[in-house]
Amino acid sequence: MRDACNNENIGYNQNERYDVVRAAKKGLHMKEITDKVNSDCSSLIRACVIAASGIDPGDFSTDGEAKALENTGLFEKRVSVTSESQLYDGDVLVTKKKGHTVAVVGGRPRKEKLAEDWKATGTAVVAASAAYIRSTPEITSTNHLTMLNLGNRFEVNGEKSGQWVKVKTGSMIGWIHGSLIQYDTRCQRIRASSAQRQKQTCADRRGQQ
């Protein structure tokens, strides 16, 4: 957003609000836009999300903005803001009723947030030619976070939503449809073999007594 604010080629005109979105979809970062384009407050937020992540939150106005941004999986859940709230770089503020939205560019520095409280119960691999990790347990045109290929391994924590399985790869957490994965039973086989060896050892000892 700071790059967009500093780019004199990005103007304001609600009738041409999609100009900046089209530029972002071409792979241009905000500082790389050299042609004159226009935006409004919500379309500029959308363009900045696309430029920063490659994920399009979809067309929205301020009244549906919070939900659209949450659905990308890139933002924390919305909270109410007061005069005592601490704001961080990258925070997006939007009026509760249809109106206006801004992004914070001069707030507290934001540290990268790693996946917290994740407790893996096992691993699995992609069993299809490819599979999207999605921010929500559903298929939409805007909720894919990244794509994994056949055989790529990831962690699972046992959480499900219908046929969707919660997964983690690196620091990214999302959902993959259960029909596209195969659980890795290697660790289970190792534990079973250990138990069998222990059982056999006990039997041998009893035979020697």
N, C-alpha and C positions, 0 to 999 in steps of 0.2 A: 504493500500500500504506500509506503514511503516513496518508492520509485515512481508510482503512479502520480502521486502528488507533486513530485519534482519534474514530471514530464510535461512540458508546455504543449505538447501535441495532443494531450488528452483534455477535452473540454467537457462542458455540461450542456446537454440538450435532451430532454426526455423523449422527444420525437425521434431521436437517433440513438437511443440508449443501447442498442445492441452492437454498435460499431466496435466498442472495446471488447465485447465478448467474442466477436468474430476474429479480432486480432489475437486474442489469447488462444483461441482454438487452433490458430495457425502455428502455435508453438512459441509465440513471441512473449518474452517477459515484458513487464510494464516499461522498463527503461529502454527496451529495444524498439518500441513503437515510434516510427519516424513519420508516418502519414498522419494527417489530422483525423482524429476520431472523437466521438462524443460518448457520453455515458450519463447515467443518473446515479444516485447513491447506491441503490441495490444492485444495479448491473455492474458497477465498479467492484463491489464486494465479490460478486460472482466471478468476474474476470480475474481478480487477484487469486481466488481459490484455484481456478483452472491453471493459472500461470505457475503457482507455487507447487501444486500437487499433481496436475494432470487429470484431476477428477472434476467433473462438471456437476455442481449441485442442482442443476436444472433451473428453469425459468421461475423466478419468484419475485414478488413484491414484498414490501416490508411486513405486511400482515402475515405472510407465511415463511418469512426468512429464517426464523429460529429453528423451525422444524426441518426446513430444507438443509440447513447447515448441520444440524445434529445427525441427519440421516446419512451424511457422508462418512461418518465415523472419524472425522478429522478434528472435531470440536468436542469439548466437554459439555455435559448437560447444562442447559440454561439455568441461570440464577438471577434473582432480582438484585438490582444495583441501587445502592443508596449513596449519599454524599460521603459516607465513611468507607465505602468499598475500595479495596486496593485494585488498581487496574494494571494489567501487564501488556507488554507489546504483543500485538496480534489479537487482543480481545476485540470482539465485535459487539457493539451496542446497538440495540434496536428498540424503538418505542413499543410499548405493549399494545397500543392500537396503531392502526395504519398511519404511517407518518414518515419517519426518517431513520437512517442508520449511519453509523460511522465506525471506523476501525481505529484502534488505539495505536499510535506510532511513537508516542513519547512516554510510555508507562514504564513499569519496572521490567528489567530484563527477564526474559522467560528462559528457564533451563529446559533442556529436552527431557520430556517425561517418559520414563521407561515403563514397561508393563509391570504393574504392581499386583501383589497378592495372587499371582498366577501359580497354581499348584498342579503340575502335570501329573496325569494318571497313566500316561502311556504315549506312544507315538503311532503315527499312521502315514501312509503314502498316498499320493494321487494315483488312482487306478484308471483314469481316463487320459486321453491325449493332452488335456489341459483342464484346469479348474480355477475359477475365480474365488479369491477370498473376498467376501462381501462384508460391509459394515453392519448390515442388519440381516436377519435370517429370512431373506426373500430375494426375488429377482426383480431388480429395477434397472433402468438404463444408467443410473448414476451412483449406485452404491458399491461398485467394485473397487477394491483397494489395490489389488495386485493379482497377477496370474501365476499359477504354479504349473509345471509341466509333469508329464508322466514320470512317476518314480520319485518325485520330490518328497522329502520327509518333513514332517512337522509334528508339533506336540498337540495333544488333546488333554482336556481336563475333566471329561465326563459330562460336561454340560451340553444339553440338547434343547432344541426348540422345534418340535415336530420332527421332521426328517433332517433338520439342519444340525450340524455339529460345530461346537465352538473350538477354534484352533488357534495356535500361536506359531509364528515363524519369525525368528529374530525378535524384534521388539513389537511386531505387529500382531494384533489380536483381531480376529474376525470370525466369519462363518463360512463353512463349505457344505454343500449338500451331501448327505450321507451316501447317496448312490455313486458318488465320484471318488470315494476313498476306500482304502483297505487297511484295516488295523494291523499294526505290526505286532506279531505274536512272538517275536524272537525272545524278548525278555521273559515272557510267560513260560516259554519252553525251557529257558535256562533255570528258572526257579523250580519248574517241575522236575527237571533232571536232578537238581540238587536235593530235592525232597526224596526222590527215588533212591539216590545214593545213600542218603542218611538212613532211609528205611532198610535198605539192604545191609548196611553196616550193623545196624541194631540186630537184624536177623542173624548175621554171621556171629555176633557176639553171643547171642542166645544159644546158637548151635555149639559154641565152644565151651559153654558152661556145663 
